[in-house]
Amino acid sequence: MRREGFEFEVGRPQVVTIEEDGETKEPIEEVIIEVPAEHVGTVQMELGQRRANLIEQFASPKGVTKLVYELPTRALIGLRGILMTGTKGTAVINSLVTGYQPKGQALQQLRSGVLISFEQGLTTPYALQNAEARGTTFVGPAEKVYAGQIIGLNQRNEDMEINVCKQKHLTNMRSSSSDGVVQLTPPTIFSLEQCLDFIENDELLEVTPKSLRLRKRELDPNKRKRAGK
């Protein structure tokens, strides 16, 4: 669809549930993970946050540990990318749907909050330097952004609005420190699959033929705060 010039917005992936005897049930899966022994702790910590049940664990003579978990399908969203990063690409992950169970409690938000653009305009190196001090940025200098667009990942758990279009005010005072060249870390660029893994229920992925943008479902900051309460 992107190659044919379409633009569309996509929400967080949702698991298909069934109604049985008046009760909502969700699919559960058996996940088999093979990982080197030094990364077992990383896998166990991540699966523990997702309320997975460890069914079996055993190590092979070659130093590879096999872990078998059972968890809801919705807890698998975003798991593969996180484990591949945490295990440095050494994990082998396979999953199989084994049945249905009554729908459980919603999972807590597993990632930090986001940095949200405060206004529409072009990003500036000066403003992005301030944004980098608060987290990881997804946009570079001289990029068009709009109010409500997600421009980075916050270091803290809550969302933060930030002005990435702010210009540096000129003064008649000059010094070697204030006039130096701004050095920015290259922005993190997500693929389509990584964007879908990243977004939460109150966020959308804006897909265009040339770019991918993350945004809040409600762009108005006042309405967004009221909805959050």
Summary of the structure (lengths in Angstrom):
residues: 229
radius of gyration: 21.5
end to end distance: 36.9
largest distance: 75.9
contacts: 605
relative contact order: 0.17
helix: 21%
strand: 34%
